[in-house]
Amino acid sequence: MDIRTQILWNQIKNEVDRILHMPNSGFYGGQTQEHRILEMTLVIDRRIPTDALEAFLPDLVRSLKRHDDVFRDVRMNLVEWTADGTCNNTVVPMLRLTMSSFYEELERERCTGGNWVAAENQAAGGDQVAAGNQTAAKQKTYQNLYAYLKKFHARSRLVILLCAAGHADGDAEEKKKELLPFLWRKLIRIQMENGEITLCCRNDF
């Protein structure tokens, strides 16, 4: 493991600790550890290639489990961010993300996903025939993603978002409103693009 990778893992662990130990988070301090079950949400941007997810997510799961015993018993919501305003949610065992069969299934879904795959390719610049305004209309926005998370995943104590670069904010003021009152406190946003992995600054959410 090179020094940049080690720094990244340390940054992620520090953010996890900051969120779970935040005053009034409702997680640590109220119950004994053996009765705590962490509910968390992992958001996967389907613009990220499946092989890149497979290279990162198993290490993330193992790192979290080694870091804190609370990750031994987790209710994990897996959200696939497919198109703007469209997310698919399933509850999966955390260990499922360490199995190759999980990524084989993801890739099959990508290949047979229909319209949302075409929309993703178009928004990423893969379809040069479409007019610019059509491409812009299909572009994902953080505003709509955060609105979904605020509405459907408010119970999660930790939200990890794996995203590709280049998504639009949407309406900047409305995006800020969707982050309040609690989502911004429990969100970790990790950007993956062309083999580079970056922990986004909280001020950039």
PASEBA-1860 file (N, C-alpha, C; in nm, 3 decimals):
! residues 205
1> MDIRTQIL> 0.085/-0.119/0.000/0.000/0.000/0.000/0.089/0.125/0.000 ~ 0.068/0.214/-0.098/0.151/0.333/-0.103/0.098/0.439/-0.006 ~ 0.176/0.543/0.012/0.145/0.643/0.114/0.016/0.718/0.082 ~ -0.012/0.742/-0.047/-0.135/0.813/-0.084/-0.258/0.730/-0.048 ~ -0.250/0.598/-0.070/-0.361/0.510/-0.036/-0.383/0.506/0.114 ~ -0.274/0.497/0.189/-0.285/0.494/0.334/-0.344/0.623/0.388 ~ -0.304/0.735/0.331/-0.360/0.864/0.373/-0.510/0.867/0.346 ~ -0.552/0.817/0.229/-0.694/0.815/0.194/-0.773/0.733/0.296
9> WNQIKNEV> -0.725/0.613/0.327/-0.797/0.529/0.423/-0.805/0.595/0.560 ~ -0.698/0.659/0.601/-0.700/0.729/0.730/-0.800/0.843/0.729 ~ -0.808/0.915/0.616/-0.904/1.024/0.605/-1.048/0.972/0.614 ~ -1.075/0.861/0.547/-1.210/0.803/0.550/-1.245/0.758/0.691 ~ -1.151/0.690/0.757/-1.176/0.645/0.895/-1.200/0.763/0.988 ~ -1.124/0.870/0.970/-1.144/0.989/1.054/-1.282/1.050/1.034 ~ -1.327/1.051/0.908/-1.461/1.104/0.880/-1.569/1.015/0.941 ~ -1.550/0.884/0.933/-1.646/0.790/0.994/-1.653/0.815/1.145
17> DRILHMPN> -1.538/0.827/1.208/-1.535/0.853/1.353/-1.603/0.985/1.387 ~ -1.574/1.087/1.306/-1.634/1.219/1.332/-1.786/1.210/1.328 ~ -1.839/1.137/1.231/-1.985/1.127/1.216/-2.048/1.045/1.328 ~ -1.992/0.928/1.356/-2.053/0.838/1.454/-2.040/0.890/1.598 ~ -1.934/0.967/1.624/-1.912/1.019/1.759/-1.959/1.163/1.775 ~ -2.028/1.216/1.674/-2.075/1.354/1.681/-2.175/1.370/1.796 ~ -2.163/1.476/1.876/-2.261/1.499/1.984/-2.404/1.499/1.931 ~ -2.492/1.435/2.005/-2.634/1.428/1.969/-2.659/1.351/1.839
25> SGFYGGQT> -2.564/1.266/1.802/-2.585/1.186/1.682/-2.689/1.077/1.706 ~ -2.713/1.045/1.833/-2.810/0.942/1.865/-2.756/0.802/1.850 ~ -2.626/0.789/1.827/-2.572/0.655/1.807/-2.487/0.613/1.926 ~ -2.370/0.674/1.943/-2.286/0.641/2.057/-2.340/0.708/2.183 ~ -2.328/0.637/2.294/-2.361/0.697/2.422/-2.500/0.664/2.474 ~ -2.594/0.635/2.385/-2.731/0.610/2.429/-2.760/0.467/2.462 ~ -2.688/0.374/2.399/-2.714/0.233/2.418/-2.582/0.161/2.441 ~ -2.592/0.043/2.499/-2.471/-0.038/2.510/-2.435/-0.093/2.374
33> QEHRILEM> -2.306/-0.117/2.351/-2.260/-0.153/2.218/-2.325/-0.279/2.164 ~ -2.351/-0.379/2.252/-2.406/-0.504/2.203/-2.549/-0.490/2.151 ~ -2.617/-0.379/2.186/-2.752/-0.359/2.138/-2.761/-0.258/2.024 ~ -2.649/-0.204/1.984/-2.650/-0.105/1.875/-2.640/-0.175/1.740 ~ -2.728/-0.139/1.651/-2.718/-0.184/1.512/-2.709/-0.059/1.425 ~ -2.599/-0.046/1.354/-2.578/0.071/1.270/-2.658/0.058/1.141 ~ -2.739/0.159/1.113/-2.804/0.167/0.981/-2.727/0.270/0.899 ~ -2.682/0.227/0.783/-2.605/0.315/0.697/-2.652/0.300/0.553
41> TLVIDRRI> -2.613/0.397/0.472/-2.648/0.396/0.329/-2.522/0.413/0.247 ~ -2.507/0.327/0.148/-2.398/0.337/0.052/-2.458/0.367/-0.085 ~ -2.418/0.480/-0.143/-2.470/0.521/-0.274/-2.362/0.496/-0.379 ~ -2.399/0.422/-0.483/-2.307/0.391/-0.592/-2.353/0.464/-0.718 ~ -2.272/0.551/-0.768/-2.297/0.618/-0.896/-2.269/0.518/-1.008 ~ -2.371/0.487/-1.087/-2.353/0.384/-1.190/-2.274/0.432/-1.310 ~ -2.227/0.556/-1.307/-2.130/0.598/-1.408/-1.991/0.540/-1.380 ~ -1.968/0.498/-1.257/-1.838/0.440/-1.222/-1.831/0.300/-1.279
49> PTDALEAF> -1.726/0.264/-1.352/-1.714/0.129/-1.407/-1.718/0.024/-1.296 ~ -1.776/-0.090/-1.328/-1.790/-0.197/-1.229/-1.654/-0.244/-1.178 ~ -1.555/-0.252/-1.267/-1.424/-0.300/-1.222/-1.359/-0.203/-1.122 ~ -1.388/-0.073/-1.136/-1.335/0.024/-1.041/-1.402/0.008/-0.904 ~ -1.533/-0.021/-0.905/-1.602/-0.047/-0.779/-1.548/-0.172/-0.712 ~ -1.522/-0.274/-0.792/-1.472/-0.401/-0.736/-1.332/-0.384/-0.679 ~ -1.255/-0.292/-0.733/-1.119/-0.268/-0.683/-1.120/-0.188/-0.552 ~ -1.232/-0.119/-0.524/-1.235/-0.030/-0.408/-1.324/-0.079/-0.294
57> LPDLVRSL> -1.445/-0.123/-0.326/-1.543/-0.151/-0.222/-1.504/-0.264/-0.126 ~ -1.450/-0.377/-0.173/-1.410/-0.480/-0.076/-1.309/-0.429/0.025 ~ -1.214/-0.348/-0.019/-1.116/-0.291/0.075/-1.184/-0.194/0.172 ~ -1.282/-0.119/0.123/-1.355/-0.028/0.211/-1.428/-0.105/0.320 ~ -1.497/-0.211/0.282/-1.571/-0.292/0.380/-1.475/-0.352/0.483 ~ -1.367/-0.410/0.438/-1.272/-0.472/0.531/-1.209/-0.368/0.622 ~ -1.178/-0.252/0.566/-1.117/-0.146/0.646/-1.212/-0.099/0.755 ~ -1.340/-0.081/0.724/-1.438/-0.038/0.823/-1.458/-0.143/0.931
65> KRHDDVFR> -1.462/-0.268/0.892/-1.483/-0.375/0.989/-1.363/-0.387/1.084 ~ -1.244/-0.366/1.032/-1.126/-0.368/1.119/-1.121/-0.246/1.211 ~ -1.175/-0.137/1.162/-1.164/-0.011/1.233/-1.254/-0.002/1.356 ~ -1.377/-0.056/1.346/-1.473/-0.039/1.455/-1.564/-0.161/1.460 ~ -1.582/-0.217/1.580/-1.665/-0.335/1.597/-1.810/-0.313/1.557 ~ -1.853/-0.188/1.553/-1.992/-0.160/1.520/-2.026/-0.205/1.378 ~ -1.927/-0.216/1.291/-1.953/-0.257/1.152/-1.969/-0.408/1.138 ~ -1.964/-0.480/1.251/-1.992/-0.623/1.246/-2.141/-0.651/1.233
73> DVRMNLVE> -2.222/-0.557/1.274/-2.368/-0.574/1.270/-2.429/-0.448/1.210 ~ -2.456/-0.452/1.080/-2.496/-0.333/1.006/-2.620/-0.363/0.922 ~ -2.713/-0.271/0.923/-2.820/-0.272/0.824/-2.777/-0.175/0.715 ~ -2.740/-0.228/0.598/-2.685/-0.144/0.492/-2.782/-0.132/0.375 ~ -2.819/-0.008/0.348/-2.900/0.024/0.231/-2.805/0.053/0.114 ~ -2.817/-0.024/0.009/-2.737/-0.002/-0.111/-2.822/0.072/-0.213 ~ -2.780/0.193/-0.247/-2.854/0.278/-0.341/-2.774/0.290/-0.470 ~ -2.835/0.249/-0.582/-2.774/0.269/-0.713/-2.832/0.396/-0.772
81> WTADGTCN> -2.743/0.493/-0.795/-2.782/0.623/-0.853/-2.771/0.608/-1.003 ~ -2.886/0.588/-1.069/-2.885/0.551/-1.210/-2.902/0.670/-1.302 ~ -3.003/0.751/-1.278/-3.028/0.870/-1.360/-3.079/0.980/-1.268 ~ -3.089/1.101/-1.318/-3.129/1.212/-1.232/-3.268/1.187/-1.174 ~ -3.277/1.188/-1.043/-3.404/1.164/-0.977/-3.443/1.018/-0.969 ~ -3.353/0.928/-1.010/-3.383/0.785/-1.010/-3.278/0.709/-0.931 ~ -3.323/0.640/-0.826/-3.234/0.558/-0.743/-3.301/0.425/-0.714 ~ -3.223/0.319/-0.714/-3.272/0.187/-0.677/-3.212/0.149/-0.543
89> NTVVPMLR> -3.297/0.113/-0.447/-3.250/0.080/-0.312/-3.276/-0.066/-0.278 ~ -3.174/-0.134/-0.225/-3.189/-0.268/-0.171/-3.111/-0.274/-0.039 ~ -3.153/-0.363/0.049/-3.080/-0.389/0.173/-2.996/-0.513/0.152 ~ -2.865/-0.500/0.170/-2.775/-0.612/0.143/-2.681/-0.632/0.263 ~ -2.636/-0.755/0.286/-2.533/-0.776/0.388/-2.404/-0.706/0.345 ~ -2.336/-0.647/0.440/-2.214/-0.574/0.408/-2.110/-0.664/0.341 ~ -2.102/-0.789/0.385/-2.003/-0.881/0.330/-2.030/-0.914/0.183 ~ -2.153/-0.891/0.139/-2.186/-0.918/-0.002/-2.096/-0.836/-0.094
97> LTMSSFYE> -2.052/-0.720/-0.048/-1.970/-0.633/-0.132/-1.828/-0.685/-0.148 ~ -1.791/-0.788/-0.074/-1.657/-0.846/-0.089/-1.656/-0.965/-0.183 ~ -1.772/-1.003/-0.238/-1.784/-1.122/-0.322/-1.786/-1.086/-0.470 ~ -1.713/-1.160/-0.549/-1.706/-1.133/-0.692/-1.842/-1.147/-0.760 ~ -1.928/-1.234/-0.707/-2.060/-1.253/-0.767/-2.143/-1.125/-0.763 ~ -2.120/-1.042/-0.661/-2.193/-0.915/-0.651/-2.161/-0.826/-0.770 ~ -2.035/-0.818/-0.809/-1.993/-0.731/-0.919/-2.030/-0.791/-1.055 ~ -2.032/-0.923/-1.063/-2.080/-0.987/-1.185/-2.227/-0.953/-1.209
105> ELERERCT> -2.305/-0.953/-1.101/-2.446/-0.917/-1.113/-2.463/-0.770/-1.149 ~ -2.382/-0.684/-1.089/-2.387/-0.541/-1.124/-2.359/-0.519/-1.272 ~ -2.260/-0.589/-1.323/-2.223/-0.572/-1.463/-2.332/-0.625/-1.555 ~ -2.396/-0.734/-1.518/-2.507/-0.785/-1.598/-2.620/-0.683/-1.602 ~ -2.648/-0.622/-1.489/-2.752/-0.520/-1.485/-2.716/-0.400/-1.570 ~ -2.586/-0.363/-1.570/-2.541/-0.252/-1.653/-2.563/-0.283/-1.800 ~ -2.533/-0.405/-1.839/-2.543/-0.444/-1.980/-2.687/-0.458/-2.027 ~ -2.779/-0.486/-1.934/-2.919/-0.507/-1.972/-3.010/-0.402/-1.912
113> GGNWVAAE> -2.951/-0.292/-1.866/-3.028/-0.192/-1.792/-3.121/-0.107/-1.874 ~ -3.110/-0.111/-2.006/-3.205/-0.039/-2.089/-3.177/0.110/-2.096 ~ -3.283/0.188/-2.080/-3.277/0.331/-2.107/-3.182/0.406/-2.016 ~ -3.174/0.366/-1.888/-3.089/0.444/-1.798/-2.943/0.429/-1.833 ~ -2.903/0.313/-1.892/-2.765/0.297/-1.936/-2.735/0.391/-2.052 ~ -2.827/0.399/-2.146/-2.809/0.490/-2.259/-2.802/0.634/-2.211 ~ -2.887/0.668/-2.115/-2.886/0.804/-2.062/-2.754/0.835/-1.994 ~ -2.700/0.739/-1.920/-2.572/0.759/-1.854/-2.461/0.781/-1.956
121> NQAAGGDQ> -2.457/0.697/-2.059/-2.354/0.712/-2.162/-2.365/0.845/-2.232 ~ -2.487/0.887/-2.254/-2.508/1.015/-2.321/-2.461/1.130/-2.234 ~ -2.497/1.127/-2.107/-2.458/1.233/-2.015/-2.307/1.238/-1.997 ~ -2.241/1.122/-2.010/-2.096/1.115/-1.995/-2.023/1.151/-2.125 ~ -2.098/1.182/-2.231/-2.036/1.221/-2.356/-2.019/1.107/-2.455 ~ -2.081/0.990/-2.426/-2.064/0.875/-2.514/-2.146/0.884/-2.640 ~ -2.251/0.965/-2.643/-2.336/0.978/-2.761/-2.326/1.120/-2.813 ~ -2.249/1.138/-2.916/-2.224/1.271/-2.970/-2.333/1.315/-3.067
129> VAAGNQTA> -2.429/1.226/-3.097/-2.532/1.261/-3.193/-2.639/1.349/-3.128 ~ -2.665/1.324/-3.001/-2.773/1.398/-2.933/-2.739/1.545/-2.923 ~ -2.843/1.627/-2.925/-2.824/1.771/-2.911/-2.780/1.804/-2.770 ~ -2.710/1.916/-2.755/-2.656/1.954/-2.626/-2.763/1.970/-2.519 ~ -2.879/2.026/-2.558/-2.983/2.047/-2.457/-3.041/1.915/-2.408 ~ -3.044/1.812/-2.494/-3.093/1.681/-2.453/-2.996/1.618/-2.354 ~ -2.867/1.631/-2.380/-2.767/1.576/-2.289/-2.776/1.643/-2.154 ~ -2.790/1.776/-2.155/-2.799/1.850/-2.029/-2.921/1.807/-1.950
137> AKQKTYQN> -3.032/1.777/-2.021/-3.153/1.737/-1.953/-3.136/1.605/-1.879 ~ -3.045/1.520/-1.926/-3.025/1.390/-1.866/-2.914/1.392/-1.760 ~ -2.847/1.504/-1.744/-2.736/1.510/-1.651/-2.784/1.496/-1.508 ~ -2.713/1.416/-1.432/-2.747/1.398/-1.290/-2.715/1.525/-1.212 ~ -2.791/1.547/-1.106/-2.764/1.661/-1.019/-2.760/1.615/-0.874 ~ -2.668/1.674/-0.798/-2.660/1.644/-0.656/-2.785/1.693/-0.583 ~ -2.845/1.798/-0.632/-2.968/1.849/-0.571/-3.073/1.739/-0.561 ~ -3.099/1.670/-0.671/-3.203/1.566/-0.672/-3.160/1.442/-0.595
145> LYAYLKKF> -3.031/1.409/-0.599/-2.984/1.296/-0.520/-3.001/1.323/-0.371 ~ -2.961/1.443/-0.327/-2.972/1.476/-0.185/-3.119/1.481/-0.142 ~ -3.207/1.526/-0.231/-3.350/1.527/-0.198/-3.400/1.385/-0.174 ~ -3.354/1.292/-0.255/-3.391/1.150/-0.237/-3.339/1.098/-0.104 ~ -3.212/1.123/-0.075/-3.151/1.073/0.049/-3.219/1.134/0.171 ~ -3.250/1.261/0.163/-3.316/1.330/0.275/-3.454/1.269/0.302 ~ -3.523/1.230/0.196/-3.659/1.179/0.210/-3.663/1.033/0.253 ~ -3.574/0.951/0.196/-3.585/0.807/0.215/-3.479/0.745/0.305
153> HARSRLVI> -3.374/0.820/0.338/-3.266/0.761/0.418/-3.230/0.847/0.539 ~ -3.330/0.913/0.592/-3.306/0.999/0.708/-3.265/0.919/0.831 ~ -3.301/0.790/0.837/-3.268/0.708/0.954/-3.123/0.662/0.954 ~ -3.058/0.667/0.840/-2.919/0.622/0.834/-2.829/0.715/0.914 ~ -2.739/0.656/0.993/-2.646/0.735/1.073/-2.522/0.772/0.993 ~ -2.498/0.700/0.884/-2.380/0.722/0.801/-2.421/0.703/0.656 ~ -2.383/0.799/0.570/-2.412/0.791/0.427/-2.281/0.808/0.351 ~ -2.243/0.707/0.274/-2.121/0.713/0.193/-2.163/0.716/0.047
161> LLCAAGHA> -2.118/0.819/-0.023/-2.150/0.837/-0.165/-2.024/0.818/-0.248 ~ -2.028/0.721/-0.339/-1.920/0.702/-0.436/-1.968/0.759/-0.569 ~ -1.903/0.864/-0.617/-1.951/0.934/-0.736/-1.839/0.954/-0.837 ~ -1.880/0.964/-0.963/-1.787/1.003/-1.069/-1.780/1.156/-1.073 ~ -1.681/1.207/-1.144/-1.667/1.353/-1.157/-1.766/1.405/-1.262 ~ -1.794/1.534/-1.254/-1.866/1.600/-1.361/-2.015/1.617/-1.342 ~ -2.071/1.571/-1.230/-2.214/1.590/-1.209/-2.243/1.735/-1.169 ~ -2.359/1.782/-1.210/-2.398/1.919/-1.180/-2.457/1.928/-1.040
169> DGDAEEKK> -2.451/2.047/-0.981/-2.513/2.070/-0.852/-2.665/2.080/-0.863 ~ -2.715/2.128/-0.976/-2.855/2.166/-0.985/-2.869/2.308/-0.934 ~ -2.981/2.339/-0.874/-2.999/2.470/-0.812/-2.917/2.474/-0.684 ~ -2.819/2.563/-0.677/-2.724/2.563/-0.566/-2.793/2.586/-0.432 ~ -2.888/2.678/-0.427/-2.956/2.707/-0.301/-3.046/2.592/-0.259 ~ -3.114/2.531/-0.356/-3.200/2.417/-0.323/-3.116/2.298/-0.278 ~ -2.998/2.282/-0.339/-2.908/2.173/-0.297/-2.869/2.190/-0.151 ~ -2.836/2.312/-0.112/-2.799/2.339/0.028/-2.915/2.306/0.121
177> KELLPFLW> -3.036/2.338/0.080/-3.153/2.310/0.163/-3.172/2.160/0.182 ~ -3.143/2.082/0.078/-3.160/1.937/0.089/-3.058/1.876/0.184 ~ -2.944/1.939/0.200/-2.841/1.889/0.291/-2.877/1.914/0.437 ~ -2.969/2.008/0.460/-3.008/2.045/0.596/-3.135/1.971/0.636 ~ -3.158/1.942/0.763/-3.071/1.979/0.875/-2.962/1.877/0.909 ~ -2.974/1.752/0.858/-2.884/1.648/0.909/-2.795/1.582/0.805 ~ -2.837/1.582/0.676/-2.764/1.503/0.578/-2.618/1.544/0.567 ~ -2.589/1.673/0.571/-2.450/1.719/0.556/-2.362/1.669/0.669
185> RKLIRIQM> -2.423/1.642/0.786/-2.345/1.597/0.901/-2.301/1.452/0.889 ~ -2.376/1.372/0.816/-2.347/1.228/0.812/-2.305/1.179/0.674 ~ -2.275/1.271/0.583/-2.239/1.235/0.446/-2.088/1.234/0.426 ~ -2.039/1.128/0.363/-1.901/1.120/0.316/-1.908/1.102/0.164 ~ -1.846/1.194/0.091/-1.851/1.189/-0.055/-1.712/1.157/-0.110 ~ -1.703/1.047/-0.181/-1.576/0.999/-0.237/-1.589/1.000/-0.389 ~ -1.499/1.069/-0.454/-1.502/1.080/-0.600/-1.404/0.982/-0.662 ~ -1.452/0.907/-0.761/-1.370/0.809/-0.831/-1.372/0.842/-0.980
193> ENGEITLC> -1.254/0.865/-1.036/-1.246/0.902/-1.178/-1.111/0.864/-1.233 ~ -1.110/0.779/-1.337/-0.987/0.740/-1.407/-0.880/0.687/-1.311 ~ -0.923/0.604/-1.218/-0.829/0.543/-1.125/-0.790/0.629/-1.007 ~ -0.832/0.755/-1.006/-0.803/0.846/-0.895/-0.920/0.847/-0.797 ~ -0.889/0.836/-0.669/-0.991/0.835/-0.565/-0.965/0.953/-0.471 ~ -1.066/1.036/-0.453/-1.050/1.158/-0.375/-1.163/1.170/-0.274 ~ -1.127/1.202/-0.150/-1.227/1.234/-0.049/-1.263/1.380/-0.063 ~ -1.390/1.408/-0.095/-1.432/1.545/-0.123/-1.439/1.627/0.005
201> CRNDF> -1.403/1.751/-0.006/-1.412/1.844/0.107/-1.558/1.869/0.141 ~ -1.589/1.876/0.269/-1.725/1.897/0.314/-1.782/2.028/0.260 ~ -1.698/2.127/0.238/-1.746/2.255/0.184/-1.790/2.244/0.039 ~ -1.754/2.133/-0.029/-1.790/2.115/-0.170/-1.917/2.034/-0.189 ~ -1.980/1.991/-0.079/-2.099/1.908/-0.093/-2.211/1.984/-0.165
END
